[in-house]
Structures are given as structure tokens and as C-alpha cells.
């Protein structure tokens, strides 16, 4: 396997892991008390972080 192919496989795996984590954060955000502003703010921050990680994985 060439280094380029190996790098593409690693990048795809990293993006898939980041997507799985973002999906898990989104699922968790659906179970919070949406009447609690702090809980919503924390969930939103976690979701933003997960999306940032996903975008970073796609850019690498």
C-alpha cells in the first residue's frame, strides 16, 4: 500500500470516529432538560466541539 493510500485510509477512519462522536453528542443533547438554560448551553457547547473535531478530521 502506498503512503498516500494509507494516509487516506487513516483520514477516513479519523473522520468516521469524529462523526460517531458527534452523533453520540447529538443523541445525548436530545435527552437533556430543555427547560434548563444551563443544560442547553452545555449541550450546545459539546455539540459545537464535536462538530469542530469533525471538521478538523475532514481537513487533515
C-alpha positions, 0 to 999 in steps of 0.5 A: 500500500502506498503512503498516500493510500494509507494516509487516506485510509487513516483520514477516513477512519479519523473522520468516521470516529469524529462523526460517531462522536458527534452523533453520540453528542447529538443523541445525548443533547436530545435527552437533556432538560430543555427547560434548563438554560444551563443544560442547553448551553452545555449541550450546545457547547459539546455539540459545537466541539464535536462538530469542530473535531469533525471538521478538523478530521475532514481537513487533515 
